[in-house]
Amino acid sequence: MPEPIDSTERATTPFGAESTAQEVLEGIDLSGKSMIVTGASSGVGVEIARALAGAGAEVTLAVRNTNAGERVASDITQTTGNPSLHVAPLDLADQSSVAALVTSWEGPLDALINNAGIMDLPELMHTPEGWEMQFATNHLGHFALAMGLHGALAEAASRSGPSECARIVSVSSSGHGASPVVFEDINFGRREYDPSRAYGQSKTANALFAVGVTQRWASEGILANSLMPGGIWTNLQRHWDPEVLEGMKEMTADSDDRSINKTPERGAATSVLLAASPLVEGIGGRYFEDCNEAEVVPEIADGVHGVRDYALDPAAADQLWEESLRLLRK
């Protein structure tokens, strides 16, 4: 097996855009590890859970639709032979639902994969607390979940010893290039609502959260990284205009860029790498794409590759952390 990455270097691995989640975890034994995957009832989340279970992990599918989750869990058990699949209800836009999952959790947690998300809501929507829906679902719900499970993550880290950390995987997107977090008006109270900018700031928040976790919790053996899974056609694009969606599919159908038109199995590869591969042990606060650390770019010109500097800014990560705590206390 290749050696782990030097934490001072740009993180590169033998894997790439065409790697599947199963290939990334080949030869890795996750027996005795406990993991949560949010949004694991469809799309990429299913394949993240399947790969982790296939490597022997005990996996909890945290999902809004528990009936769909139970069907997925049954299918994963059949395909992997692993019976240790659980389903837990989770609506990330509902803080009482997040709190219920936290309260019900028992024991250590080796990895939290924050995969669930919504994208490009056509109209401005707010939660009962007044939070813009994409920011509330994609960031605040996952932030509250991680805060509530902090003790379980720390327990897993202490159990594993100093050479192995508990991990948080924060699924971001190249869509973060549409907007930094606009702290002066996160909830679009004073500016015109734009679906892609709202999505963009929520995905920037996902990347900044990984920076913030590493800043605050690395000393406890908890690290986090964020990622762009790649271009994958899933239910995430359900709010797009059907003609626009079909046009995008046709436009990219013959592309030579292997980072787009990924299957869910390939789209899950970077998430499972960050959740469980020893190749990235000790790495935190970084943004990955295609199983390798992304380059910082001035703009995401092709809509897919690279990470903006504002999504990795330690000062912005600190500001987001404090603002998130403030919002949750209100």
Backbone torsions as a table, in degrees:
resi	resn	phi	psi	omega
1	MET	NA	138.5	-180.0
2	PRO	-59.3	156.0	179.7
3	GLU	-73.3	149.9	174.2
4	PRO	-59.4	157.9	-177.6
5	ILE	-76.4	140.4	169.7
6	ASP	-64.6	125.0	-173.2
7	SER	-66.7	-10.5	178.5
8	THR	-91.5	-9.1	-176.7
9	GLU	-100.3	162.0	170.0
10	ARG	-63.2	133.4	-173.8
11	ALA	-80.9	113.9	174.6
12	THR	-125.2	151.5	-178.7
13	THR	-134.5	170.9	176.7
14	PRO	-72.4	-5.5	-175.7
15	PHE	-96.3	164.9	-177.1
16	GLY	-154.7	-157.5	-172.9
17	ALA	-63.8	-27.3	-177.3
18	GLU	-95.7	-1.1	179.0
19	SER	-70.8	146.3	175.0
20	THR	-101.6	163.4	179.0
21	ALA	-60.3	-39.7	-179.7
22	GLN	-64.3	-39.4	178.8
23	GLU	-64.8	-40.0	-179.3
24	VAL	-62.2	-35.8	-176.7
25	LEU	-96.6	5.8	-179.1
26	GLU	-58.1	128.1	178.7
27	GLY	84.0	-0.6	-179.7
28	ILE	-98.7	129.3	-179.5
29	ASP	-103.5	113.5	-179.7
30	LEU	-102.8	17.1	177.5
31	SER	-57.0	134.5	-179.1
32	GLY	87.7	-5.8	178.4
33	LYS	-93.0	142.4	179.2
34	SER	-117.2	130.6	-174.1
35	MET	-139.5	150.0	174.8
36	ILE	-116.7	134.5	172.9
37	VAL	-121.4	117.2	175.8
38	THR	-83.1	150.8	179.1
39	GLY	65.5	38.6	-173.9
40	ALA	-100.7	23.6	178.5
41	SER	-99.0	-4.1	178.9
42	SER	-160.2	164.5	171.0
43	GLY	60.8	-140.3	-175.4
44	VAL	-63.0	-35.7	-178.9
45	GLY	-57.6	-35.9	178.0
46	VAL	-61.5	-44.0	-176.0
47	GLU	-75.5	-28.0	171.4
48	ILE	-61.8	-50.4	-179.0
49	ALA	-62.7	-40.5	-178.4
50	ARG	-63.6	-43.8	-178.8
51	ALA	-66.0	-42.1	179.4
52	LEU	-65.2	-43.7	177.8
53	ALA	-65.0	-37.9	179.0
54	GLY	-62.5	-26.6	177.3
55	ALA	-89.2	1.8	173.6
56	GLY	105.2	-0.1	-178.2
57	ALA	-73.1	153.4	167.9
58	GLU	-86.6	120.6	-169.9
59	VAL	-121.8	129.7	173.7
60	THR	-104.7	124.1	176.5
61	LEU	-90.2	110.9	179.9
62	ALA	-97.4	109.2	-167.0
63	VAL	-140.8	155.7	174.5
64	ARG	-74.0	-44.3	-177.1
65	ASN	-97.0	96.4	-175.3
66	THR	-70.7	-27.5	176.1
67	ASN	-63.5	-45.2	176.2
68	ALA	-63.9	-38.8	178.8
69	GLY	-61.6	-40.9	179.2
70	GLU	-64.9	-38.5	177.9
71	ARG	-64.5	-42.2	178.8
72	VAL	-64.3	-44.8	-179.9
73	ALA	-59.0	-42.5	178.8
74	SER	-63.4	-42.3	179.7
75	ASP	-64.7	-42.0	179.7
76	ILE	-64.5	-40.7	177.2
77	THR	-61.0	-41.1	179.9
78	GLN	-66.2	-39.6	-175.5
79	THR	-82.4	-23.7	-177.0
80	THR	-109.7	-19.7	-174.5
81	GLY	78.2	6.4	-179.2
82	ASN	-95.6	116.1	-179.7
83	PRO	-84.2	-4.7	-172.6
84	SER	-88.2	58.8	176.1
85	LEU	-113.8	133.6	-179.8
86	HIS	-129.2	155.1	178.4
87	VAL	-123.5	130.2	178.9
88	ALA	-128.7	135.3	177.7
89	PRO	-69.6	137.5	178.0
90	LEU	-154.4	117.5	170.3
91	ASP	-112.5	106.8	-173.3
92	LEU	-67.1	-19.0	177.8
93	ALA	-84.9	-3.3	-177.9
94	ASP	-118.0	107.3	-175.5
95	GLN	-64.7	-26.4	176.9
96	SER	-69.0	-33.0	176.8
97	SER	-68.5	-41.8	176.5
98	VAL	-61.0	-45.9	-178.9
99	ALA	-62.8	-36.4	-179.8
100	ALA	-65.0	-40.6	178.1
101	LEU	-65.3	-43.1	178.8
102	VAL	-59.2	-46.1	-178.1
103	THR	-63.3	-35.4	-176.1
104	SER	-79.6	-15.8	-175.5
105	TRP	-72.7	135.5	177.5
106	GLU	-128.3	136.9	174.8
107	GLY	90.4	179.9	-178.3
108	PRO	-71.8	158.0	178.2
109	LEU	-129.7	115.3	-176.1
110	ASP	-81.8	-31.5	179.7
111	ALA	-152.8	136.3	174.3
112	LEU	-115.9	115.0	-178.8
113	ILE	-105.2	104.1	-178.1
114	ASN	-85.7	84.9	-172.4
115	ASN	-101.5	-27.8	-174.0
116	ALA	-63.9	152.6	176.8
117	GLY	-176.1	163.6	173.1
118	ILE	-125.4	160.2	-170.3
119	MET	-144.2	133.3	167.9
120	ASP	53.8	50.4	173.7
121	LEU	-58.0	126.0	-172.6
122	PRO	-65.6	-29.5	179.5
123	GLU	-118.7	151.1	177.8
124	LEU	-65.6	123.9	177.7
125	MET	-128.2	145.7	178.4
126	HIS	-125.6	151.9	170.3
127	THR	-74.6	169.7	175.9
128	PRO	-56.8	-25.4	178.5
129	GLU	-78.3	-9.4	-178.4
130	GLY	94.0	11.1	-179.9
131	TRP	-87.1	137.4	175.7
132	GLU	-58.5	136.9	-165.7
133	MET	-64.2	-40.2	-179.1
134	GLN	-68.1	-41.3	177.9
135	PHE	-65.9	-40.6	-179.2
136	ALA	-65.0	-43.2	-177.4
137	THR	-76.6	-52.6	-172.2
138	ASN	-73.3	-35.2	-178.7
139	HIS	-109.7	-61.8	-170.2
140	LEU	-61.1	-39.1	178.4
141	GLY	-62.3	-45.3	178.3
142	HIS	-68.7	-35.9	177.2
143	PHE	-61.0	-48.0	-179.9
144	ALA	-64.1	-37.2	178.8
145	LEU	-63.6	-46.3	179.7
146	ALA	-65.3	-40.3	178.1
147	MET	-61.3	-43.0	-179.3
148	GLY	-67.9	-29.3	-178.2
149	LEU	-98.5	9.1	-179.0
150	HIS	-54.4	-44.5	-179.3
151	GLY	-62.8	-39.0	179.2
152	ALA	-67.9	-37.5	176.5
153	LEU	-66.1	-43.4	179.1
154	ALA	-64.1	-37.0	177.9
155	GLU	-63.4	-42.0	178.3
156	ALA	-64.0	-40.4	-179.8
157	ALA	-64.4	-42.4	-179.2
158	SER	-69.1	-32.0	178.4
159	ARG	-70.8	-34.0	-174.8
160	SER	-78.6	-22.9	-179.1
161	GLY	98.7	171.6	-171.3
162	PRO	-68.4	-19.2	-176.0
163	SER	-90.7	-2.4	-175.6
164	GLU	-136.8	125.4	-175.5
165	CYS	-101.4	154.5	163.8
166	ALA	-75.3	151.5	-171.7
167	ARG	-130.1	144.2	168.7
168	ILE	-117.9	130.7	177.7
169	VAL	-111.6	120.2	-175.9
170	SER	-110.8	106.3	-176.3
171	VAL	-77.7	109.8	177.7
172	SER	-100.0	-147.3	-178.9
173	SER	-171.2	155.4	171.0
174	SER	-63.1	-15.7	174.6
175	GLY	-60.1	-14.3	176.9
176	HIS	-60.7	-21.0	179.6
177	GLY	-66.3	-12.2	179.5
178	ALA	-76.0	-21.6	-176.8
179	SER	-171.3	137.6	163.8
180	PRO	-72.2	178.1	171.5
181	VAL	-75.4	121.0	-179.8
182	VAL	-91.6	88.9	-172.7
183	PHE	-62.7	-27.1	-178.6
184	GLU	-72.0	-19.7	-177.5
185	ASP	-158.0	61.1	-178.8
186	ILE	-58.6	-37.0	-170.6
187	ASN	-96.4	13.5	176.6
188	PHE	56.9	43.7	176.8
189	GLY	-81.2	-25.6	-176.0
190	ARG	-122.2	-11.8	179.8
191	ARG	-114.9	158.7	-179.4
192	GLU	-67.0	135.6	-179.2
193	TYR	-71.3	134.2	174.7
194	ASP	-132.6	118.4	-174.8
195	PRO	-56.1	-43.3	-176.5
196	SER	-72.0	-32.6	177.1
197	ARG	-72.3	-36.3	176.1
198	ALA	-64.2	-43.8	176.1
199	TYR	-63.3	-43.5	-178.9
200	GLY	-58.6	-45.3	-179.3
201	GLN	-68.8	-30.4	176.9
202	SER	-68.8	-35.0	179.0
203	LYS	-76.6	-31.9	170.7
204	THR	-62.8	-41.3	178.0
205	ALA	-60.6	-38.2	177.6
206	ASN	-60.5	-41.3	178.8
207	ALA	-69.4	-43.2	179.3
208	LEU	-64.8	-33.0	178.0
209	PHE	-60.7	-40.7	178.2
210	ALA	-63.0	-37.4	175.8
211	VAL	-64.5	-45.1	-178.1
212	GLY	-63.8	-42.1	177.4
213	VAL	-59.1	-45.7	-177.8
214	THR	-66.0	-37.9	177.2
215	GLN	-60.8	-41.3	-169.7
216	ARG	-96.3	-32.5	-168.7
217	TRP	-113.9	-3.1	-178.8
218	ALA	-58.7	-34.7	-179.3
219	SER	-65.6	-18.5	177.3
220	GLU	-96.5	3.3	-179.4
221	GLY	84.4	25.0	178.2
222	ILE	-118.6	122.8	179.7
223	LEU	-124.7	156.1	178.9
224	ALA	-139.9	146.7	172.2
225	ASN	-136.3	158.3	176.9
226	SER	-115.8	170.4	-176.1
227	LEU	-159.8	159.5	166.6
228	MET	-105.9	116.9	-176.3
229	PRO	-71.7	-22.1	-176.8
230	GLY	117.1	176.3	178.4
231	GLY	-83.1	110.1	-175.1
232	ILE	-135.2	129.3	178.8
233	TRP	-86.9	109.1	-179.0
234	THR	-136.5	-171.0	177.2
235	ASN	-65.8	-11.3	179.4
236	LEU	-59.6	-31.6	-178.0
237	GLN	-88.9	19.0	-173.4
238	ARG	-64.3	-20.2	-179.4
239	HIS	-90.5	-1.7	178.1
240	TRP	-72.7	151.9	171.9
241	ASP	-61.7	131.1	-176.2
242	PRO	-56.1	-37.5	179.5
243	GLU	-68.3	-39.5	177.3
244	VAL	-63.8	-43.3	-179.4
245	LEU	-61.6	-47.1	179.8
246	GLU	-65.1	-37.0	177.6
247	GLY	-62.9	-41.1	178.5
248	MET	-65.6	-40.1	179.3
249	LYS	-63.8	-42.3	179.4
250	GLU	-66.5	-40.2	-177.1
251	MET	-65.6	-33.4	-176.1
252	THR	-98.5	-2.8	-172.9
253	ALA	-59.0	-37.1	-176.1
254	ASP	-103.5	16.4	-177.8
255	SER	-67.5	143.8	175.1
256	ASP	-85.1	-7.4	-179.3
257	ASP	-77.4	111.9	-176.1
258	ARG	-75.6	-4.3	177.9
259	SER	-78.9	-12.8	178.2
260	ILE	-114.9	165.8	-174.5
261	ASN	55.9	38.0	177.0
262	LYS	-75.0	151.3	167.5
263	THR	-77.6	159.7	175.1
264	PRO	-56.9	-33.9	179.2
265	GLU	-63.6	-39.1	176.8
266	ARG	-75.9	-35.8	179.2
267	GLY	-65.2	-23.3	-179.9
268	ALA	-84.4	-10.7	-170.6
269	ALA	-61.9	-46.0	-177.1
270	THR	-67.8	-36.0	178.5
271	SER	-62.8	-44.9	-178.2
272	VAL	-73.3	-30.2	173.5
273	LEU	-57.1	-48.8	-177.4
274	LEU	-72.8	-25.8	-179.6
275	ALA	-79.6	-31.4	-165.6
276	ALA	-144.9	-10.8	-175.6
277	SER	-78.8	134.9	174.2
278	PRO	-67.5	-13.2	179.3
279	LEU	-61.3	-29.3	-177.6
280	VAL	-111.3	21.1	177.1
281	GLU	-60.0	132.6	179.2
282	GLY	84.7	-0.9	179.8
283	ILE	-95.3	133.3	179.0
284	GLY	-151.6	157.5	175.1
285	GLY	73.2	24.4	-176.9
286	ARG	-121.0	166.5	-176.9
287	TYR	-118.3	125.8	-175.8
288	PHE	-114.0	157.0	169.6
289	GLU	-148.8	142.9	178.9
290	ASP	49.9	41.3	174.8
291	CYS	68.3	16.6	177.2
292	ASN	-139.8	155.4	178.8
293	GLU	-65.5	134.8	-177.9
294	ALA	-78.5	155.2	174.8
295	GLU	-82.2	142.7	172.8
296	VAL	-75.3	129.4	-175.8
297	VAL	-129.4	153.7	178.4
298	PRO	-71.7	-25.1	173.8
299	GLU	-158.5	154.4	179.1
300	ILE	-92.5	80.6	-168.2
301	ALA	-64.0	-37.2	-178.3
302	ASP	-92.7	2.6	179.2
303	GLY	77.1	4.7	-174.5
304	VAL	-131.0	-48.9	-164.9
305	HIS	-101.1	141.4	173.2
306	GLY	99.8	168.4	179.3
307	VAL	-132.7	139.6	177.6
308	ARG	-78.7	148.4	-177.3
309	ASP	-63.8	-30.4	-178.5
310	TYR	-67.9	-18.3	178.9
311	ALA	-82.8	-5.8	179.4
312	LEU	-123.7	9.1	-174.2
313	ASP	-73.1	118.0	-177.7
314	PRO	-59.5	-36.0	179.6
315	ALA	-67.1	-41.4	177.6
316	ALA	-66.9	-36.4	177.3
317	ALA	-62.7	-41.2	178.9
318	ASP	-66.1	-42.2	178.8
319	GLN	-63.7	-41.8	179.0
320	LEU	-62.9	-41.5	-179.8
321	TRP	-59.8	-48.6	-178.4
322	GLU	-66.9	-38.8	178.7
323	GLU	-67.4	-37.9	178.6
324	SER	-64.5	-42.8	176.0
325	LEU	-61.1	-42.1	-179.4
326	ARG	-62.5	-45.3	-179.6
327	LEU	-63.3	-40.9	-178.8
328	LEU	-70.8	-24.8	178.6
329	ARG	-78.4	-22.3	-174.5
330	LYS	-65.4	NA	NA
